[in-house]
Amino acid sequence: MRSETAVPPGRPVHLPEKPVRPRLLAVLVALPLLLAVPPAAAAEPVGGYAALGDSYAAGVAAGPYDAASGDCHRGAHAYPALWNAEHHPAAFTDAACSAATTADVLRDQLPAVPADTALVTLTAGGNDLAFADAVASCLPPFATDAQCDPALEESDRLLREELPGRLAALYDGIRAAAPAARVVVTGYPYLLHTGTVCVVGTDSRRARFNALTDRLDELIRQQAEKQGFAFADVRRAFAGHGVCAGGGQEWITRFVLTHLWESFHPTATGQSQGYLPAVTAAAAG
């Protein structure tokens, strides 16, 4: 049995000091430095980002263009390029191309999308409605109702009779190509401001164009939601910023005589303040 030595009452007990181990000392010295290190940045998305669509997704009229994109006219101020610069996905595939229809996207752009893509954005459908013909027939100062009415009626017919099936085929293709991706489908903005005196079309024609935009966007939204895709509605953001708004508030180009293909497209401001916030919110879920 071990004997116990009694300690007289009131006498302090002095325990032998233990040496601080070198490893523990190093940790204690480094602790303030560790606490001073800022938190790590958010992790990058697991997969990449793929941008598909027409001139609105390519950034036509917003510039500057990537020379390597040729006639697709993809630009640094397009909403896909802006989203990529802000969020730094693991990879970025930009296949958007000026004048692309839904069939063009399905045939020419979709094969470039990696199967493990985490996010896909799409702007398509406007060119399926013979949009350029309607603009040329309705919006120049010399245009007449006899020219404009048939063009808008044809666009409306295409929207009712043909575009639903074309969108469905494209959306099915996207889901098959990137089965795990979050897909954000955008609508189109109001191109024209109404209620003002303006040389671009008559006020009634501008109103008819905006009504066509409403029908197009609602069709895109319905078809996208059937597939489980998110819809980014840009109409509210662009309200008051269409052609004929004046006062430096226009986010849509007018007729660009030197490059007619740039006419009636979002400016760099329209891309950054109109499209980008809507796409960012929809991508975040």
N, C-alpha and C positions, 0 to 999 in steps of 0.2 A: 504494500500500500504506500502511495506517495504521500509524504508528510506535507501539510499545509503550514506555512509560516504566517502567523497572524500579524496584521498591520495595526499598530496602535491607533485608536480613534483619533480623528482630527489631523492625522499626518497625511499629506498629499502623496498620492501614488505616482511615481515617475516610471512610465513605461519606456523601454528602450526604443530609440528611434530606428525605424527601418530605412535603409537606403532606397532612394527613388531609382527605379530601374531606368536605364538609358532610353529604352523604347517608349516608356510612358512619358518621360520628360520631353521627348521629341514631339509626341502627340500634343501635349499641353502647350508647347511653344508654338506649334503650327495651328492650333485651334483658332486664334484670332484671325489668322490669314484665311483659313477655310471659311469662316463666317463672313468675311468681307467679299468673297467671290460672288458676283451676281448670279441669279438663278439661270440655269441653262435655257437656251432658246427653245421654242416649241419644236417638236420633232417634225421633220418633213413628212408629207403624205406618203403612205406606204407605196402607192403606185403613182403613175404619171397622169398628165393632163393632155387631152386631145381636143383640139378646136376644129369644128367642121362648119361648113356653110358657104354663104354667098358673099357678095361684096360688103355687106354690113358687118359680117364677122371678119372679113379680110382687112377692113379699115380703109376702104376706098374713100378718098377725099380728105382723110385725116392726116395722111403722110407721117413721116417720110417712108418711102417704099423700100422694101428689101429687093435689090436688083436681082437676086437669085430666084425670086418668086415669079419673075417674068410678067406675063399678062394677068396673073392672079392678083397682082398689086397688093400683096400683104404688107401692112404697115406697122411701125413701132407704136403707134397710138391707138391701134385697134384694141377693143376690150380683151381679147384673149392674151395679147402681148402684155397688157397692163396687169391682168390678173396673174400671169406667170411671174412678172417682175416683183409683185407684192408677196406672193405666197411660196415661191421657190419649190414647186413640186419636184418629185424625183426625176421626172422626164417631161418634156414638152414637145408635142407633135402638133404643128399648125398646118392643116391641110386646106383651110378655107380659101376660096377662089372666086374672083369677080365673075359675075354672070352665071354662077352655078345654079342649076335647078335641083330639085329633089333627086331626080334620076342621076344627075352628075355626081352628087354627093355619094349616093349609094354605089355607083360604079367606080368612080375615080378616087374618092377621098377615104371611104370607109376601110378599104384594104390596108391603109397606112396605120390604122389604130391598133396598138398592141392589145392582146387579149387581157392583160392584167391591169389595164388602165383604170385609174380610180375615179376620174372625173372626165366627162365628155360634155362640151357645150355645142349647141347647134343653133344657127339662124338660117332658115331655109323655107321657101314657099312663095316668096314674092315674085321670083322670076317665072314661076309656073303660071302666073296670071297675066303674062304679057305686059308686065309693068312698064317697060320702056316704051311700048307702043302707046299705052294710055297717056303717059307723060307727054309724048310728042304730039298726040292728038288733042290734048285738052289744055295744056298749060302755057304754050307760047301766046304772046299778045294777039297774034293774028288768027288763033284757032277759033273755030266756030262750033256751035252745038251739033251741027250736022256731022262734023268730024269726031267730036268728043263722045257723043251718046253711044254710037256703036262700039267704040273702044271700051268704054266702061261696062257696057252690057256684056261684051265678050269676057272681060275679066271676071265679072260676077258669075257668068255661066261656068267658067273654068273652076272657080272657087266651089260652086255647088256640086258640079257633076264629076270633076276629075281630081281635084286636089285631095279630098278625103282619102281616096285609095292610095294616092302617091305618098302622102304623109304616113299612112299606116305601113306601107311597104318599107319606107325608110326607117321608121321607128323600130319595126321588127328586126331590120338588119343591124341597127345599132345595138339592140339588146343581145342579139346573137354574137356580135363581134366582141362586145365588152360586157359579159354577163354580170359582173360584180360592180360595174361602174355606177356612180351617181350621174344621172343625165339631166342636164339643164337645157331646156328648149326656150329660146327667147321669142318674143313677138316683135312687132315693128312699131315705130313711133308714128304719131301724127306728123305728116310731112308739111302740112300747110296750116297757116293761121287764118281764121275766119273773122269776119266782122270789121275788116279794114279795107281801105282802098289800096289796090296793089295791081301791078302790071302782070303778075303771074296768075293766069287764069281768072275766071270770075269768082265771086264769092260763093255762088251756088256750086260751081265745079269743085272748088276747094272743099266745100262741105261734103260733096259726094265722094271725093277721094278719102276723106277722113272716115266716112261711114264704111267704105270698103275696107279700110284698115281695121275697123272694129270687127267686121265680120271675119276677116282673115285671122286676127288674133284670137278670137273666140274659138274658131275652128282648131287652130294650133293648140290652144289650151286644152280643149276637150280631148283631142287625139293624144296629146302628151300624157294627160292624167289617166287615160285608159291604160296606157302602157306602164304607169307608175313613175313617170318622169316629172321633174319639177318644172314649173313654168315661170319665167322671168318676164313680167309685164313692164314695159318701159313707157307706156302711154302717159301715165301721170307725170313722170319725170320730164318728158318732152313737151308737156302742155304749156303753151305760151312761148315756145321756142321754135315753132315751125317757120317755114318760109312765109314772109309777109308780116311777121311779128314786129320787125323793125327795131329801132333803138338799140342795136347791137345785141339783141337777145336771140338771134337766130342760130340754132344748133344744126340746121340743115342747109346744105349748099343750094344756091339757086342754079340757073343754067351756067355751066362753066364752058364758055365757048371754045377755049383752047383745048380742053379735054372733056368732051361731052359725057364720057362715061363716068365722070366725077359728079355729074349733076344729081341733085336730090339725094344726097348721102349725108350721114352724120359727120359733123366736123370733129376735130380733136376734142373739143369741149363736150360735144354730144356723146362721144365714146366714153370719156372719163367721168362725166357727171350724170349721164343718162343711162348708158348701158352697164358700165362697170358696177355701180352700186346694186343694181337689180340682180345682176348675175352673181355677185359676191354673196348677197343675202340668200339667193336660191341655192347656191352651192353649199352654203353652210347648213342648210336644212332648217 
